[in-house]
Amino acid sequence: MNDPAAGLGAPVTPSRSPVGRLLVRPWFETLLGGLILVSAALTVVQITSPVPTPRVEVALDVIATLFAVELVVRLRAAPSRKSFFREYWIDVLSVVPPLAAGWVVALPLEPRGPLPAWLASLALLRIVRLFRLLKIARHRMLLFPRVLRKGAREVFFASGLVLLAVVIASSALVTFERDANPAMRTFGQAFWFSLYSVVAAEPIPAPPLTFGGHVVAFFVIMTGLFTFATVIGTVTALVTERLRSGDLIVDWEDLRDHLIVCGWSRKAQIIIREYVAATPDDDQPVVVIAELDGTPQLDAELARRVQFLNDDFTKIEALDKAGVRRAARAIILADTGRNRKERDADARTILAALTIERLNPAIYTAAEIHRREHGHHLEMGKVNDYVVSGEHSAFLLAQSAITRGVMSVFSELLTQEHGNRFFRCHVPKAFEGKSFVELMVHVKKEHDALLVAVNRGKDVVLNPTGYVFEGGEDVVLITSKPVKL
């Protein structure tokens, strides 16, 4: 086995750096959403005010600079520039041009007249970043029960699209129509015009006077028609799917850094229960890919976190749909269903494991096989870990016969439900040059934990003799609570 301690303790996300994990924290996304709302509101004030306030401009520049720093951090944390721009091109478009224009023009802070039309048009791009709120809300929508999730999501997006369209259109109308149309000199007048036009699908009470105003009015009307069609289609699909299947599924594109379990058995239930107990704050579902005759019955706690995909886990299409390219972990169970022999089950396990590693080299993969000789194929395929079914239980029974009472020790260490458990953490630079014994004493005194192993690269050494930390190691502890050295 390549790395038997890699999956111990607190969950580790191999596909995302610590900075990347910070960027998807709920509190960070909430803070970012608040700044986006403030930026949009200040932009509306800046565009529609006859005499812009210098403090508003300074606040906008400060927020835009924070947004630029955030995007640079996201770019550095992204797996590739292509994936970054595919995900955040709207954010780049809404931050970079207005900020660059402000630096180039170097607008004075003393009172002056309205913004030039070209600069006001660039400033409107800041409002476009309100679309980021939809993505933030989509992540949080996974907290809803599955039976409500999809319908609520689509209706929410449709409503959010209407609101964004009305705000953007109102600001644009004031910019284009302020000098030519007395009925649209203020943001309030333009806002009610846009809102009525969305509902009525025609300019209410009268068409705009400028070419730019006509374009904006057409955009508003098309948004209203599109939203109406979306809501009707969503409600129809929701009712149809509910009647057909009795439940709803998630949007697979929303899955990020999740766990995929290939195969279904009582072992799968135990694995999921342990994983849920270890990650209570994680809102990502556990995806189970298996050929099922019906949806398994789970208790409410597990049902909230499990999403079933009824398909063959050796198929690339099934793995892709389950989001394997964006997953953090995959566990492949030996599938002896449908009267498969152990050799056939191992062949399916090896095929699935190698396919998963090929599709996502950064994923942590653990597999179950029946015969140890098949483990060499997994090792050559760079599968992180594997378990020989039946063999480990035999070892435990043998140890129980040799050392009385040892089974209670294993039972406690191998479950997240209660007592002590294995935990893996990184050794900080402060311990470089210190011995294993020194760190063991420190861990026991400061954290009431036991140091049992050192992991450097792919090698794991239990209870090493005379080991001195060189930097970059991880250690495995036995502890009742998370430890940060």
RODO-2510 file (C-alpha; in nm, 4 decimals, decimal comma):
residues 485
     n   res          X          Y          Z
     1     m     0,0000     0,0000     0,0000
     2     n     0,1370     0,3386    -0,0925
     3     d     0,0139     0,5594     0,1917
     4     p    -0,1880     0,3858     0,4585
     5     a    -0,2060     0,6917     0,6830
     6     a    -0,3051     0,9391     0,4149
     7     g    -0,6729     0,9202     0,4916
     8     l    -0,6474     0,9326     0,8698
     9     g    -0,7803     1,2087     1,0880
    10     a    -0,9114     1,5383     0,9613
    11     p    -1,0132     1,5451     0,5965
    12     v    -0,7414     1,6621     0,3613
    13     t    -0,8366     1,8157     0,0277
    14     p    -0,5637     1,7252    -0,2190
    15     s    -0,7181     1,9156    -0,5062
    16     r    -0,7339     2,2449    -0,3223
    17     s    -0,4651     2,4412    -0,1337
    18     p    -0,5277     2,5988     0,2094
    19     v    -0,5869     2,9324     0,0341
    20     g    -0,8303     2,7639    -0,2043
    21     r    -1,0220     2,6141     0,0886
    22     l    -1,0372     2,9571     0,2531
    23     l    -1,1969     3,1065    -0,0583
    24     v    -1,4951     2,8683    -0,0337
    25     r    -1,5552     2,9069     0,3389
    26     p    -1,9135     3,0184     0,4113
    27     w    -1,8006     3,3223     0,6113
    28     f    -1,5667     3,4353     0,3320
    29     e    -1,8330     3,3952     0,0641
    30     t    -2,0799     3,5858     0,2831
    31     l    -1,8281     3,8693     0,3294
    32     l    -1,7583     3,8737    -0,0429
    33     g    -2,1303     3,8857    -0,1213
    34     g    -2,1744     4,1803     0,1162
    35     l    -1,8905     4,3720    -0,0524
    36     i    -2,0429     4,3026    -0,3935
    37     l    -2,3769     4,4440    -0,2784
    38     v    -2,2077     4,7534    -0,1323
    39     s    -2,0072     4,8031    -0,4532
    40     a    -2,3211     4,7755    -0,6689
    41     a    -2,5126     5,0209    -0,4498
    42     l    -2,2262     5,2753    -0,4504
    43     t    -2,1909     5,2353    -0,8272
    44     v    -2,5587     5,3222    -0,8724
    45     v    -2,5095     5,6298    -0,6536
    46     q    -2,1990     5,7300    -0,8494
    47     i    -2,3645     5,6939    -1,1900
    48     t    -2,6982     5,8556    -1,1105
    49     s    -2,5789     6,1426    -0,8911
    50     p    -2,5383     6,4790    -1,0703
    51     v    -2,2459     6,5654    -0,8410
    52     p    -2,0680     6,2474    -0,7273
    53     t    -1,9422     6,2373    -0,3702
    54     p    -1,5611     6,2015    -0,3381
    55     r    -1,6049     5,9550    -0,0510
    56     v    -1,8146     5,7296    -0,2731
    57     e    -1,5393     5,7224    -0,5341
    58     v    -1,2737     5,6453    -0,2742
    59     a    -1,4860     5,3643    -0,1288
    60     l    -1,5397     5,2207    -0,4772
    61     d    -1,1666     5,2292    -0,5504
    62     v    -1,0875     5,0559    -0,2191
    63     i    -1,3468     4,7823    -0,2779
    64     a    -1,2331     4,7380    -0,6397
    65     t    -0,8745     4,6970    -0,5181
    66     l    -0,9863     4,4302    -0,2684
    67     f    -1,1721     4,2519    -0,5487
    68     a    -0,8599     4,2645    -0,7664
    69     v    -0,6496     4,1137    -0,4868
    70     e    -0,9127     3,8428    -0,4377
    71     l    -0,9034     3,7534    -0,8078
    72     v    -0,5228     3,7399    -0,8072
    73     v    -0,5351     3,4999    -0,5110
    74     r    -0,7954     3,2866    -0,6909
    75     l    -0,5733     3,2817    -1,0007
    76     r    -0,2756     3,1588    -0,7996
    77     a    -0,4883     2,8956    -0,6228
    78     a    -0,6556     2,7738    -0,9452
    79     p    -0,5249     2,4507    -1,1019
    80     s    -0,4749     2,6349    -1,4335
    81     r    -0,5300     2,9745    -1,5900
    82     k    -0,7778     2,8239    -1,8323
    83     s    -0,9975     2,6927    -1,5519
    84     f    -0,9717     3,0266    -1,3683
    85     f    -1,0875     3,2378    -1,6626
    86     r    -1,3588     2,9869    -1,7505
    87     e    -1,4977     3,0213    -1,3963
    88     y    -1,4336     3,3894    -1,3230
    89     w    -1,4335     3,5735    -1,6560
    90     i    -1,7404     3,7768    -1,5555
    91     d    -1,5684     3,8790    -1,2312
    92     v    -1,2539     3,9841    -1,4178
    93     l    -1,4626     4,1830    -1,6661
    94     s    -1,6503     4,3598    -1,3853
    95     v    -1,3387     4,4481    -1,1822
    96     v    -1,0417     4,5139    -1,4104
    97     p    -1,1754     4,7653    -1,6717
    98     p    -1,3456     5,0029    -1,4207
    99     l    -1,0451     4,9919    -1,1884
   100     a    -0,7994     5,0485    -1,4737
   101     a    -1,0108     5,3362    -1,6082
   102     g    -1,0115     5,5025    -1,2680
   103     w    -0,6332     5,4783    -1,2459
   104     v    -0,5812     5,6107    -1,5991
   105     v    -0,8202     5,9036    -1,5682
   106     a    -0,6995     5,9864    -1,2145
   107     l    -1,0255     6,1632    -1,1363
   108     p    -0,9943     6,4520    -0,8872
   109     l    -1,1666     6,4304    -0,5520
   110     e    -1,3191     6,7758    -0,5599
   111     p    -1,6865     6,8151    -0,6665
   112     r    -1,7447     6,7939    -1,0423
   113     g    -2,0186     6,7155    -1,2920
   114     p    -2,1660     6,3787    -1,3909
   115     l    -1,9407     6,0986    -1,5108
   116     p    -1,8519     6,0982    -1,8828
   117     a    -2,0685     5,8544    -2,0765
   118     w    -1,7800     5,6187    -2,1577
   119     l    -1,6664     5,6094    -1,7978
   120     a    -2,0221     5,5569    -1,6732
   121     s    -2,0542     5,2632    -1,9138
   122     l    -1,7398     5,1052    -1,7677
   123     a    -1,8660     5,1729    -1,4154
   124     l    -2,1786     4,9719    -1,5009
   125     l    -1,9569     4,6652    -1,5288
   126     r    -1,9171     4,6710    -1,1496
   127     i    -2,2863     4,5906    -1,1160
   128     v    -2,2406     4,2857    -1,3379
   129     r    -2,0492     4,1191    -1,0554
   130     l    -2,3816     4,0756    -0,8795
   131     f    -2,3970     3,7551    -1,0831
   132     r    -2,1369     3,6186    -0,8398
   133     l    -2,4086     3,6303    -0,5739
   134     l    -2,5995     3,3683    -0,7699
   135     k    -2,3032     3,1300    -0,7554
   136     i    -2,2513     3,1968    -0,3856
   137     a    -2,6192     3,1326    -0,3214
   138     r    -2,6029     2,8165    -0,5330
   139     h    -2,3340     2,6755    -0,3029
   140     r    -2,5461     2,7502     0,0019
   141     m    -2,8556     2,6006    -0,1662
   142     l    -2,7095     2,2556    -0,1041
   143     l    -2,8156     2,3014     0,2578
   144     f    -3,1803     2,2708     0,1533
   145     p    -3,3518     1,9315     0,1558
   146     r    -3,3186     1,7493    -0,1744
   147     v    -3,6921     1,7532    -0,2320
   148     l    -3,6883     2,1345    -0,2457
   149     r    -3,3386     2,2015    -0,3727
   150     k    -3,3746     2,1980    -0,7486
   151     g    -3,7034     2,3860    -0,7784
   152     a    -3,5989     2,6452    -0,5216
   153     r    -3,2693     2,6898    -0,7024
   154     e    -3,4228     2,7584    -1,0429
   155     v    -3,6883     2,9956    -0,9098
   156     f    -3,4240     3,1762    -0,7048
   157     f    -3,1997     3,2194    -1,0070
   158     a    -3,4854     3,3473    -1,2185
   159     s    -3,5801     3,6009    -0,9508
   160     g    -3,2176     3,7018    -0,9057
   161     l    -3,1752     3,7467    -1,2808
   162     v    -3,4768     3,9781    -1,2913
   163     l    -3,3436     4,1846    -1,0009
   164     l    -2,9985     4,2133    -1,1570
   165     a    -3,1444     4,3065    -1,4931
   166     v    -3,3650     4,5771    -1,3376
   167     v    -3,0777     4,7294    -1,1386
   168     i    -2,8345     4,7272    -1,4316
   169     a    -3,0982     4,8560    -1,6739
   170     s    -3,2034     5,1359    -1,4360
   171     s    -2,8467     5,2587    -1,4010
   172     a    -2,7916     5,2413    -1,7768
   173     l    -3,1162     5,4241    -1,8533
   174     v    -3,0217     5,7119    -1,6253
   175     t    -2,6837     5,7311    -1,7997
   176     f    -2,8322     5,7359    -2,1511
   177     e    -3,1617     5,9202    -2,0928
   178     r    -3,0767     6,1774    -1,8253
   179     d    -3,0192     6,4696    -2,0638
   180     a    -3,2796     6,3766    -2,3254
   181     n    -3,5736     6,2362    -2,1278
   182     p    -3,7202     6,4250    -1,8275
   183     a    -3,9050     6,1070    -1,7233
   184     m    -3,5766     5,9245    -1,6512
   185     r    -3,3544     6,1736    -1,4766
   186     t    -3,3396     5,9816    -1,1494
   187     f    -3,2654     5,6244    -1,0610
   188     g    -3,6119     5,5825    -0,9097
   189     q    -3,7858     5,6775    -1,2335
   190     a    -3,5682     5,4415    -1,4365
   191     f    -3,6142     5,1620    -1,1816
   192     w    -3,9960     5,1667    -1,2024
   193     f    -3,9795     5,1882    -1,5828
   194     s    -3,7578     4,8769    -1,5910
   195     l    -3,9732     4,6878    -1,3425
   196     y    -4,2986     4,7619    -1,5260
   197     s    -4,1384     4,6705    -1,8588
   198     v    -4,0227     4,3327    -1,7249
   199     v    -4,3747     4,2460    -1,6120
   200     a    -4,5665     4,3915    -1,9084
   201     a    -4,3148     4,2867    -2,1794
   202     e    -4,3403     4,6335    -2,3367
   203     p    -4,2012     4,9811    -2,2524
   204     i    -4,4172     5,1304    -1,9749
   205     p    -4,5286     5,4084    -1,9797
   206     a    -4,3442     5,5185    -2,2999
   207     p    -4,0393     5,4103    -2,5002
   208     p    -3,7000     5,5703    -2,4295
   209     l    -3,5757     5,8541    -2,6513
   210     t    -3,2120     5,7600    -2,7127
   211     f    -3,0623     5,4685    -2,9021
   212     g    -2,8909     5,3408    -2,5894
   213     g    -3,2228     5,3605    -2,4045
   214     h    -3,3950     5,1540    -2,6759
   215     v    -3,1261     4,8841    -2,6453
   216     v    -3,1665     4,8723    -2,2684
   217     a    -3,5469     4,8543    -2,2926
   218     f    -3,5201     4,5646    -2,5387
   219     f    -3,2831     4,3876    -2,2953
   220     v    -3,5318     4,4347    -2,0099
   221     i    -3,8262     4,3019    -2,2108
   222     m    -3,6322     3,9938    -2,3283
   223     t    -3,5253     3,9268    -1,9704
   224     g    -3,8901     3,9301    -1,8602
   225     l    -3,9913     3,6863    -2,1339
   226     f    -3,6976     3,4556    -2,0609
   227     t    -3,7706     3,4570    -1,6876
   228     f    -4,1382     3,3798    -1,7387
   229     a    -4,0502     3,0841    -1,9646
   230     t    -3,7912     2,9607    -1,7144
   231     v    -4,0311     2,9688    -1,4193
   232     i    -4,3071     2,7916    -1,6120
   233     g    -4,0672     2,5260    -1,7417
   234     t    -3,9170     2,4723    -1,3958
   235     v    -4,2521     2,4288    -1,2275
   236     t    -4,3649     2,1852    -1,4975
   237     a    -4,0444     1,9804    -1,4760
   238     l    -4,0591     1,9861    -1,0965
   239     v    -4,4111     1,8450    -1,0859
   240     t    -4,3363     1,5849    -1,3552
   241     e    -4,0159     1,4608    -1,1931
   242     r    -4,1727     1,4583    -0,8485
   243     l    -4,4610     1,2432    -0,9706
   244     r    -4,2263     1,0110    -1,1566
   245     s    -3,9522     0,9527    -0,8998
   246     g    -4,0795     1,0896    -0,5700
   247     d    -3,7584     1,2889    -0,5143
   248     l    -3,5238     1,5344    -0,6803
   249     i    -3,1539     1,5186    -0,7572
   250     v    -2,8831     1,7800    -0,7231
   251     d    -2,7227     1,9647    -1,0083
   252     w    -2,4069     1,7618    -1,0580
   253     e    -2,2115     2,0696    -1,1692
   254     d    -2,2376     2,2072    -0,8146
   255     l    -2,0287     1,9271    -0,6648
   256     r    -1,6808     2,0281    -0,5480
   257     d    -1,4285     1,8461    -0,3250
   258     h    -1,6797     1,5726    -0,2436
   259     l    -1,6525     1,2015    -0,1687
   260     i    -1,7485     0,9402    -0,4287
   261     v    -1,8346     0,5871    -0,3143
   262     c    -1,8403     0,3246    -0,5890
   263     g    -2,0626     0,0312    -0,5022
   264     w    -2,3301    -0,0178    -0,2390
   265     s    -2,3422    -0,2524     0,0595
   266     r    -2,3562    -0,2372     0,4364
   267     k    -1,9885    -0,1366     0,4230
   268     a    -2,0870     0,1703     0,2229
   269     q    -2,3325     0,2756     0,4924
   270     i    -2,0617     0,2433     0,7580
   271     i    -1,8156     0,4422     0,5455
   272     i    -2,0655     0,7207     0,4849
   273     r    -2,1674     0,7328     0,8505
   274     e    -1,8040     0,7659     0,9584
   275     y    -1,7352     1,0307     0,6934
   276     v    -2,0407     1,2351     0,7936
   277     a    -1,9366     1,2128     1,1589
   278     a    -1,5873     1,3361     1,0670
   279     t    -1,7110     1,6237     0,8453
   280     p    -2,0215     1,7663     1,0160
   281     d    -1,9663     2,1147     0,8690
   282     d    -1,9261     1,9976     0,5094
   283     d    -2,2283     2,0784     0,2924
   284     q    -2,1201     1,8709    -0,0086
   285     p    -2,3136     1,5481    -0,0709
   286     v    -2,1543     1,2047    -0,0743
   287     v    -2,2129     1,0592    -0,4200
   288     v    -2,2800     0,6844    -0,4397
   289     i    -2,2452     0,5227    -0,7831
   290     a    -2,4015     0,1782    -0,7917
   291     e    -2,6399    -0,0360    -0,9930
   292     l    -2,9422    -0,0337    -0,7644
   293     d    -3,2845    -0,1904    -0,7914
   294     g    -3,4300     0,0921    -0,5826
   295     t    -3,3185     0,3834    -0,3676
   296     p    -3,1827     0,2487    -0,0348
   297     q    -3,3572     0,3641     0,2806
   298     l    -3,1343     0,5768     0,5040
   299     d    -3,1986     0,7682     0,8221
   300     a    -3,2577     1,1429     0,7942
   301     e    -2,9025     1,2414     0,8893
   302     l    -2,7424     1,0320     0,6169
   303     a    -3,0138     1,0923     0,3567
   304     r    -2,9395     1,4660     0,3739
   305     r    -2,5792     1,4049     0,2682
   306     v    -2,6102     1,1157     0,0205
   307     q    -2,6856     1,1429    -0,3510
   308     f    -2,7336     0,8196    -0,5480
   309     l    -2,6387     0,7730    -0,9123
   310     n    -2,7839     0,4499    -1,0485
   311     d    -2,5152     0,3496    -1,2973
   312     d    -2,2092     0,1322    -1,3508
   313     f    -1,9109     0,2895    -1,1723
   314     t    -1,6655     0,1511    -1,4312
   315     k    -1,8168     0,3743    -1,7021
   316     i    -1,6426     0,7050    -1,7731
   317     e    -1,9786     0,8729    -1,8347
   318     a    -2,1027     0,7772    -1,4874
   319     l    -1,7834     0,8960    -1,3186
   320     d    -1,7925     1,2228    -1,5108
   321     k    -2,1535     1,2838    -1,4127
   322     a    -2,0644     1,2212    -1,0476
   323     g    -1,8027     1,4983    -1,0746
   324     v    -1,4946     1,2797    -1,0389
   325     r    -1,2753     1,5491    -1,1979
   326     r    -1,3718     1,7859    -0,9127
   327     a    -1,3895     1,5301    -0,6300
   328     a    -1,1467     1,5108    -0,3385
   329     r    -1,1801     1,1408    -0,2523
   330     a    -1,3045     0,8180    -0,4029
   331     i    -1,3652     0,4828    -0,2329
   332     i    -1,4219     0,1755    -0,4493
   333     l    -1,5898    -0,1236    -0,2866
   334     a    -1,5548    -0,4789    -0,4127
   335     d    -1,8781    -0,5317    -0,6056
   336     t    -1,9852    -0,8944    -0,5871
   337     g    -2,3455    -0,8202    -0,6733
   338     r    -2,5283    -0,9735    -0,9685
   339     n    -2,3539    -1,3076    -0,8945
   340     r    -2,0057    -1,1779    -0,9793
   341     k    -1,7060    -1,3865    -0,8746
   342     e    -1,4299    -1,2388    -0,6604
   343     r    -1,1886    -1,2253    -0,9558
   344     d    -1,4444    -1,0355    -1,1648
   345     a    -1,5140    -0,7980    -0,8763
   346     d    -1,1415    -0,7234    -0,8407
   347     a    -1,1147    -0,6598    -1,2140
   348     r    -1,3965    -0,4048    -1,1915
   349     t    -1,2319    -0,2422    -0,8893
   350     i    -0,8968    -0,2112    -1,0686
   351     l    -1,0611    -0,0746    -1,3833
   352     a    -1,2576     0,1866    -1,1882
   353     a    -0,9561     0,2879    -0,9764
   354     l    -0,7267     0,3336    -1,2761
   355     t    -0,9958     0,5279    -1,4611
   356     i    -1,0529     0,7592    -1,1646
   357     e    -0,6797     0,8260    -1,1277
   358     r    -0,6581     0,8983    -1,4984
   359     l    -0,9489     1,1434    -1,4901
   360     n    -0,8292     1,3189    -1,1728
   361     p    -0,4665     1,2538    -1,0693
   362     a    -0,5075     1,4794    -0,7622
   363     i    -0,7874     1,2711    -0,6099
   364     y    -0,7259     1,0442    -0,3092
   365     t    -0,8385     0,6934    -0,4063
   366     a    -0,8850     0,3917    -0,1809
   367     a    -1,0014     0,0549    -0,3122
   368     e    -1,1184    -0,2780    -0,1737
   369     i    -1,0001    -0,5998    -0,3367
   370     h    -1,0401    -0,9689    -0,2513
   371     r    -0,6932    -1,0951    -0,3428
   372     r    -0,3671    -0,9301    -0,2405
   373     e    -0,1888    -1,0226    -0,5654
   374     h    -0,4199    -0,7811    -0,7476
   375     g    -0,2876    -0,4954    -0,5365
   376     h     0,0198    -0,4616    -0,7614
   377     h    -0,2024    -0,3310    -1,0400
   378     l    -0,3344    -0,0620    -0,8076
   379     e     0,0157     0,0325    -0,6956
   380     m     0,1329     0,0699    -1,0559
   381     g    -0,1730     0,2836    -1,1261
   382     k    -0,0732     0,5163    -0,8387
   383     v    -0,3858     0,4369    -0,6394
   384     n    -0,3254     0,5820    -0,2918
   385     d    -0,4406     0,2900    -0,0813
   386     y    -0,6164    -0,0436    -0,0907
   387     v    -0,7656    -0,2907     0,1548
   388     v    -0,7772    -0,6680     0,1108
   389     s    -1,1297    -0,7751     0,2014
   390     g    -1,1416    -1,0360     0,4778
   391     e    -0,7684    -1,0244     0,5396
   392     h    -0,7743    -0,7352     0,7864
   393     s    -1,0625    -0,8839     0,9819
   394     a    -0,8609    -1,2064     1,0080
   395     f    -0,5636    -1,0097     1,1410
   396     l    -0,7862    -0,8467     1,4032
   397     l    -0,9255    -1,1806     1,5157
   398     a    -0,5738    -1,3236     1,5366
   399     q    -0,4556    -1,0302     1,7484
   400     s    -0,7607    -1,0698     1,9699
   401     a    -0,6631    -1,4308     2,0364
   402     i    -0,3001    -1,3366     2,1017
   403     t    -0,3600    -1,0215     2,3109
   404     r    -0,6789    -1,0209     2,5120
   405     g    -0,8760    -0,6970     2,5132
   406     v    -0,7061    -0,5534     2,2051
   407     m    -1,0325    -0,5553     2,0057
   408     s    -1,1778    -0,2772     2,2202
   409     v    -0,8720    -0,0662     2,1341
   410     f    -0,9188    -0,1194     1,7602
   411     s    -1,2927    -0,0580     1,7866
   412     e    -1,2371     0,2826     1,9442
   413     l    -0,9571     0,3915     1,7117
   414     l    -1,1375     0,2926     1,3928
   415     t    -1,4579     0,4886     1,4529
   416     q    -1,5401     0,8581     1,4617
   417     e    -1,8443     0,8075     1,6795
   418     h    -1,6759     0,8179     2,0201
   419     g    -1,3455     0,8156     2,2085
   420     n    -0,9989     0,8451     2,0554
   421     r    -0,9190     0,8172     1,6858
   422     f    -0,6325     0,8578     1,4430
   423     f    -0,5533     1,2133     1,3366
   424     r    -0,2996     1,3396     1,0859
   425     c    -0,1424     1,6860     1,0991
   426     h     0,1559     1,8722     0,9565
   427     v     0,4737     1,9336     1,1563
   428     p     0,5530     2,3083     1,1646
   429     k     0,9008     2,4508     1,1048
   430     a     0,9444     2,5161     1,4772
   431     f     1,0060     2,1425     1,5271
   432     e     1,2713     2,1050     1,2573
   433     g     1,5834     1,9566     1,4104
   434     k     1,3942     1,8122     1,7085
   435     s     1,3572     1,4420     1,7733
   436     f     1,0524     1,2209     1,7609
   437     v     1,0674     1,1796     2,1396
   438     e     1,0702     1,5572     2,1971
   439     l     0,7614     1,6048     1,9811
   440     m     0,5925     1,3061     2,1465
   441     v     0,6413     1,4637     2,4907
   442     h     0,5185     1,8022     2,3645
   443     v     0,2078     1,6516     2,2073
   444     k     0,1203     1,4605     2,5224
   445     k     0,1726     1,7600     2,7532
   446     e     0,0070     2,0261     2,5392
   447     h    -0,2649     1,8300     2,3573
   448     d    -0,3084     1,5107     2,5602
   449     a    -0,2443     1,3076     2,2445
   450     l    -0,0148     1,0182     2,1512
   451     l     0,2352     1,0419     1,8649
   452     v     0,2515     0,7081     1,6823
   453     a     0,3951     0,7550     1,3319
   454     v     0,5793     0,9856     1,0917
   455     n     0,4796     1,0282     0,7284
   456     r     0,7342     1,1720     0,4855
   457     g     0,6346     1,1499     0,1227
   458     k     0,5001     0,8007     0,0601
   459     d     0,6752     0,6373     0,3534
   460     v     0,5033     0,5874     0,6894
   461     v     0,7180     0,4810     0,9861
   462     l     0,5521     0,3636     1,3065
   463     n     0,7264     0,4504     1,6335
   464     p     1,0600     0,5404     1,4666
   465     t     1,3851     0,5145     1,6630
   466     g     1,6148     0,8168     1,6749
   467     y     1,4149     1,0080     1,4133
   468     v     1,4915     1,3813     1,3742
   469     f     1,2437     1,6020     1,1886
   470     e     1,3865     1,7609     0,8746
   471     g     1,0816     1,9603     0,7640
   472     g     0,7829     1,8788     0,5470
   473     e     0,6689     1,5743     0,7467
   474     d     0,3233     1,4819     0,8651
   475     v     0,2610     1,2894     1,1864
   476     v    -0,0147     1,0516     1,2906
   477     l    -0,1613     1,0995     1,6371
   478     i    -0,4120     0,9219     1,8571
   479     t    -0,6375     1,1899     2,0016
   480     s    -0,9933     1,2579     2,1065
   481     k    -1,0076     1,6014     1,9383
   482     p    -0,8422     1,7791     1,6435
   483     v    -0,4857     1,8948     1,7080
   484     k    -0,2966     2,1825     1,5499
   485     l     0,0757     2,1823     1,6239
***
